[in-house]
Amino acid sequence: MSRAQSHSCGPARAAPAGTVAPAAPTEAPEATTGRPPELLRLPGGLRLHRRRSAHAPALNRAVRANLEHLRPWMEWAAEAPTRARTAELTRAGTAAWEAGTDFMYLADLDDAPGRVVGAFGLHGRIGPGALEIGYWVAAPHVGRGIATAAAGALTEAALALPGIARVEIRCDQANGASAAVPRKLGYRLDRVTEAAARAPGETGRQLVWVKER
């Protein structure tokens, strides 16, 4: 699982792969004038659709059902979110989409419409000209290629946006399943940064994977 919720992080200076670069200072989210597609249909009946307020109840159920699965890698999974909190975050995501700083998606399947099987986002938290992909997949659906397919589609969508020349995926060094996604998609390991360990499974060494236009 990559970082799937907003946590501002600015761009670090590049370091050779396998070395450790210091964590970067935080920055305000950067905006793009373009917008990605609100619906992406992928092979195997997988769909990514723009997250809206009406999806908050289903998202809340999915998060609560997957807390043990998410907790090792997601700081925000330490406690079960209330429905009100999920609704609040969903409204904030809608506002961010309109502002062009973050683009939040939910994944479902044609044979189970409306049942959230994962959450994905394009985040403008890493500086100008770039977006970061964050994601998580529900435990029963891990190993089906959902994260790779969705991240691949979002990579293409991000690099098609005006002013976006770079996409990054960041994950903790210990999170091998998450790191496999950018590796399969042809990202290069640009650097390893020192970052505060905010979730139980994290080591504090963050892999930064990069793909450029």
C-alpha positions in Angstrom: 0.0 0.0 0.0 1.3 3.4 -0.9 0.4 6.6 0.9 -3.3 6.9 0.3 -4.2 9.9 2.3 -3.0 13.5 2.2 0.3 14.1 3.9 2.1 17.0 2.5 5.6 16.3 1.3 7.7 18.5 -0.9 10.3 17.2 -3.5 13.6 16.0 -2.2 16.9 16.4 -4.1 17.6 13.3 -6.1 19.9 10.8 -4.7 21.3 7.6 -6.3 19.1 4.6 -6.0 19.8 2.7 -2.8 21.1 5.8 -1.0 19.3 7.7 1.6 18.3 11.4 1.1 17.0 13.6 3.9 13.2 14.1 4.1 12.0 17.1 2.2 10.2 20.2 3.6 6.5 20.3 3.3 4.7 22.5 0.7 1.2 23.5 -0.1 -0.5 21.3 -2.7 0.2 22.3 -6.3 -2.7 22.7 -8.8 -3.1 21.7 -12.4 -5.4 23.3 -14.9 -6.5 20.0 -16.3 -8.7 17.2 -14.9 -8.3 13.5 -15.3 -11.2 11.3 -16.4 -13.9 10.8 -13.8 -14.4 7.2 -14.9 -11.7 4.7 -16.0 -12.8 1.3 -17.1 -10.0 -1.3 -16.9 -9.7 -5.0 -17.9 -11.4 -7.6 -15.8 -14.4 -5.5 -15.0 -12.4 -3.1 -12.8 -13.6 0.5 -12.6 -12.1 3.6 -11.1 -14.6 6.4 -10.6 -14.3 9.8 -9.0 -15.0 9.7 -5.3 -18.1 11.7 -4.4 -20.1 12.4 -1.2 -22.6 9.7 -2.1 -19.8 7.1 -1.8 -19.0 8.0 1.8 -21.1 5.2 3.4 -19.6 2.5 1.2 -16.1 3.9 1.8 -16.5 3.9 5.5 -17.7 0.3 5.5 -14.7 -0.7 3.4 -12.2 1.1 5.6 -13.7 -0.3 8.8 -13.7 -3.8 7.4 -10.0 -3.6 6.4 -8.5 -1.8 9.5 -6.2 -4.7 10.5 -5.1 -5.1 6.9 -4.3 -1.3 6.5 -3.0 -0.5 10.0 0.7 -1.7 9.4 1.2 0.9 6.6 -1.5 3.6 7.0 -1.2 6.1 9.9 -4.9 7.0 9.5 -5.9 3.4 10.1 -5.0 3.4 13.8 -8.6 4.0 14.7 -11.9 3.2 13.0 -13.3 6.4 11.3 -16.8 7.5 12.1 -19.2 8.0 9.2 -19.1 11.7 9.9 -15.3 11.8 9.5 -15.4 9.8 6.3 -18.1 12.1 4.9 -16.0 15.1 5.9 -12.9 13.8 4.1 -15.0 12.9 1.1 -16.2 16.5 0.9 -12.7 17.8 1.2 -11.7 15.5 -1.6 -14.4 16.9 -3.8 -13.2 20.4 -3.1 -9.6 19.4 -3.9 -10.7 17.9 -7.2 -12.4 21.1 -8.1 -9.3 23.0 -7.1 -7.1 20.7 -9.3 -4.8 19.7 -6.4 -6.0 16.1 -5.6 -8.0 13.6 -7.6 -9.5 10.9 -5.5 -10.9 7.6 -6.9 -12.7 4.5 -5.6 -12.4 1.1 -7.3 -15.3 -1.4 -7.7 -16.0 -4.3 -10.0 -18.8 -4.8 -12.6 -20.0 -7.8 -10.7 -20.2 -6.0 -7.4 -21.1 -2.3 -8.3 -20.9 0.1 -5.4 -18.7 -2.2 -3.2 -15.4 -0.5 -2.6 -12.5 -2.8 -3.3 -9.8 -0.1 -3.1 -9.1 3.6 -3.0 -6.7 5.5 -5.2 -5.6 9.1 -5.6 -3.4 11.5 -7.5 -2.0 14.0 -5.1 -0.3 17.4 -5.7 1.8 17.2 -2.6 5.3 16.7 -4.1 5.9 20.1 -5.7 5.2 21.7 -9.1 4.9 19.6 -12.3 4.3 16.3 -10.4 1.6 14.1 -8.9 2.0 11.3 -6.4 -0.2 8.2 -6.6 -1.5 6.7 -3.4 -3.5 3.5 -3.1 -4.8 0.7 -1.0 -6.7 -2.5 -1.9 -9.2 -4.4 0.3 -7.8 -7.6 1.8 -10.0 -10.0 -0.1 -8.9 -8.5 -3.4 -5.1 -8.5 -2.9 -3.1 -10.4 -5.4 -5.6 -9.8 -8.3 -3.5 -7.1 -10.0 -5.9 -4.3 -9.0 -3.3 -2.0 -7.6 -1.1 -2.4 -10.6 -3.9 -1.9 -13.2 -5.3 1.1 -11.4 -1.9 2.7 -10.8 -1.0 2.2 -14.4 -4.2 3.9 -15.6 -3.6 6.8 -13.2 0.0 7.1 -14.3 -1.2 7.6 -17.9 -4.0 10.0 -16.8 -1.6 12.1 -14.7 1.1 12.4 -17.4 -1.6 13.6 -19.9 -2.5 16.5 -17.7 -1.2 20.0 -18.6 1.9 20.9 -16.6 2.5 17.4 -15.2 5.8 15.8 -16.3 6.5 13.4 -13.4 4.5 10.9 -11.4 5.8 9.3 -8.1 4.8 6.4 -6.0 6.2 6.3 -2.4 6.1 3.5 0.0 8.1 2.2 3.0 11.0 0.0 2.3 9.4 -2.9 4.2 6.3 -2.8 2.1 7.3 -5.2 -0.6 3.8 -5.6 -2.0 3.4 -1.9 -2.6 6.9 -1.6 -4.1 6.1 -4.3 -6.6 3.5 -2.0 -8.2 5.8 0.7 -9.5 8.4 -1.9 -10.4 5.9 -3.7 -12.6 4.9 -0.4 -14.2 8.4 0.5 -15.3 9.0 3.2 -12.7 12.6 3.7 -11.7 13.7 3.8 -8.0 15.0 7.4 -7.8 16.0 7.5 -4.2 15.4 6.4 -0.6 14.5 9.1 1.9 14.5 9.2 5.6 10.9 9.7 6.9 9.3 9.5 10.2 7.8 6.0 10.8 4.1 6.8 11.3 2.6 3.3 11.1 3.6 0.1 12.9 5.1 -1.6 9.9 7.2 1.2 8.7 11.0 1.4 9.0 11.4 5.1 8.3 13.1 4.5 4.9 10.8 5.6 2.1 11.3 4.4 -1.5 10.6 7.0 -4.1 9.7 5.6 -7.5 9.5 8.0 -10.5 8.1 7.9 -14.0 8.5 10.9 -16.3 6.8 12.0 -19.5 
